[in-house]
Amino acid sequence: MKILLADENSRRANALSDILRADLSLDVVRLAAGTSLIDAVRAHAPDIVLVDMSRADRDALDSVRALSDSGLERPIALFVDEDDVRLMEDAFEAGICSYNVLDTPPRDVKPLLRAAIALYSRFRQTQNELHAVRKTLSERETIDRAKKVFMQAERCGEAEAYRWLRRRAMRQSRRIADIAAEYLRARREPSEDDLT
């Protein structure tokens, strides 16, 4: 497991780094001074980012938020030494998947990191499934709209409209949803994709 350790406090970072490096199955990379979190993730491709803050605040979450928005998302575990409910909510909003209040890092950090990776994987899977469902619904709505417009234009029934879309899709080796969207654009009717 490759861990990117981000902590501006070198004393605390050294202590945590020593604990992590004691486990030979962990590859620990430190965030170099002056390097952005995004650049470090791009360069090292860690399995997880561990952010350790003594007095975490909302400004400190900006780099985490930027990472989440960059397309380089990684599971991020946050260690803080003081509990703050509003900060915790902001941390989850920024993209943190594991929020841990610890005075000192535990001797065995690996279970916390594994849990963070598992939570992140589960969240990404759920997010991908939700995206797929939304896309399917949007495509169905586009097809239904195209059928309705076709039925009005050609004065025919729904089955005939669908057959027309399907035949055209088969002839062009394209998806029915794409044909439906194209048909709506040609008729100057917005598809669901145009509306969202």
MOMOLIN-V278318 format. One record per helix or strand. SS is the DSSP state (~ for helix, > for strand). FROM is the first residue (numbers start at 1). LEN is the number of residues. If there is no record, write none. Layout:
# MOMOLIN-V278318
<<SS:FROM:LEN> <SS:FROM:LEN>>
This chain:
# MOMOLIN-V278318
<<>:2:5> <~:10:12> <>:27:4> <~:37:8> <>:48:6> <~:59:11> <>:75:6> <~:85:10> <>:98:4> <~:110:45> <~:158:15> <~:176:11> <~:192:4>>
